[in-house]
Amino acid sequence: MDDSDDGPTKSEPPRPVNWNLLTAEDAETEWIELNKWVNWLRRTYGLPASVIPPFWHRHPELVWELSALHLHWLCAYDPDQHGSAPIGWHHDFADARQRLHDWVATCGTRLDKDRATRQTSWPGEPAASSVDDKVISNRDEDFVMFVLGDLDRRRQAEQDFYASVADGN
């Protein structure tokens, strides 16, 4: 997985990304593009880990927010877009930075440690599992391993689906 810092490189027309419905192949492309863009964004704007933490990829709430912001950026900077679209993006980016800060505070991920976002059990549900901080010493290695695990889960789900169709279930 290439993680160069050349800025965003996606050549397809911008479209919303529904992370719940991506195939393994599509997810790989989306993860790589989003990771490149997030690295570009945090460096370009000097964003602290309290806004974009190193382990954002482990938190769906951050993935969805950053993915939406990425799409908005792609649309705002499309050559066919109106000339004032970038200022609209920057206005929305200010709001998104506050939401990202709130998500990071809620999920508890930090510069050098991560933990799963705590879940609240509703009445009648099993008690939520406890969550512990995990020290992750190499962010890029963690990202690659996380994405490979995600792709494996997606491939297995695809295989299970096709097997159930073949069995007539």
N, C-alpha and C positions, 0 to 999 in steps of 0.2 A: 504494500500500500504506500503510494507516494504521498508524502506530506510536505512538498516543497512550499515555499512561502512566496510564490509568484502571484498570489492573489487568486481570485475566483476565475475558473476556467471553463465552466459549464457552457456547452455550445447549444444545447436544446432550448426551445422556448420555455420560459418559466411556467411552472404549473404547481398547484398545491401538492404537497406530499402528505399522504395519509400513511403514517408509519405502521399502522395496524394491518394494512393490506399489501405491503410491498413483498414481492418475491425476493428470494435470496439474492438473485442477480441485481435486481433494482436496488435493494437495500445496500449492497456493497457500493454501488455508484453513489447513492445518496449520502452514505456515511463519509465516504472519501471527500465528496464535494463540500458537505457541511463542515467537516473538520478543517479543510483548507480555509474555508471562509471564516470560520470562528477564529482561527489563528490569525488570519489577516485582520479581522475586526478588532480583536483584543490588542494587537500590536499597533495598528493604525490609530486607535483612539486611546491607547494607554489604559485599558480597563483593568481594574484590580480583580483579584480572585473573589472579592465579595460581590462582584457583578457577573464575571465569567470565571468560574473555578476550573482548575485543570481536569476535574473528573465530571464535567457537565454531561458527558455521554452516558454516565451511569444513572442519570435522573431523568425520567420521562418528561417531567414538567419543564425541565430546562431544554431538552431536545425539542419538544413541541414549540416552545417560545422562540428558541434560536432558529428553528426551521422556518417558522412564520416570518421572522425578521429577515432571514436570508431571502425568502421569496419576495418580500416587499422590496428589498434592496435590488434584486435582479430586475424587478419590474420598473422601479424608479430610475434605474440607470440603463434601461433598454434604449438603444439609439432612436427608436420610433416614439419614445415617450415624450410628453410635453416637457419643455425646458424647466418648469418649476417643480417637477416631480421630486428631484433630489431634496429640495427644502422640505417637502412634505415628509419624505423619509426621515430626515433629521428630526423633525418635530415628533414623529411617531417613535423614533429611536430614543428620545428623551423619556417618553412614557415607558418604553420597553426596558430601559436601564433600571428604572425604579421597580418594575415587576420582577426583573431578573434578580435584583438585590433582595427583594422579598422572598422569592423562591429559594435563593441560596440560604438565606437565614432560616427558612422553614426546613429545608432538607438537611442542613447541617454539614454539607461538604465544605472543606476548607482547602487551603493551599497544599498542605502536605498529608492530609488524612481525608478519608471518605467514610461515609456510612450510608446505608440504605435510608431512604426517606421514611420516617416513622409513620405508621398507619394507625388510625383510630378505629377500633372495633365498635360496631353498632350493637345495640341490644339484640341478643339472639345469635350473634356471630361468635366464632371462636376468638379467644384473646389473641391480639396481635403479637407476633414474635418480637423479642427484644432485638435491638440493633446495637452493634458495637462498632466503634471506629476501627478502620483498617488503614494502616500506613501503606502507602503505595509509593515506592521509591523511583519508579520510572514511568512517567505519564504516557509517553508514546508507546512503550511496550504494553501498558495496561489497555490503551485504546485499541491496539491491534488485537490483543487477546479477547477483549470485550466484543469487538466487531466479529471476529471469527466465531465466537460462541453464539452471537446473534444469528449469523448466517447459517450455522449448523442447525439451530432451532428452527429457522425458517425452512431450510431444506427438508428437515424431518417432517415438519407440518405439511409441506407440499407432497412428500412421498406418502404420508398417511392419508391425505385427502385422495390422491390418485388411486391408492390401494383400496380405499373404501368405495370409490366409484367403480373400480374394476370388479369388486365383490358384490356390487349392487346394493350396498348399505346406504 
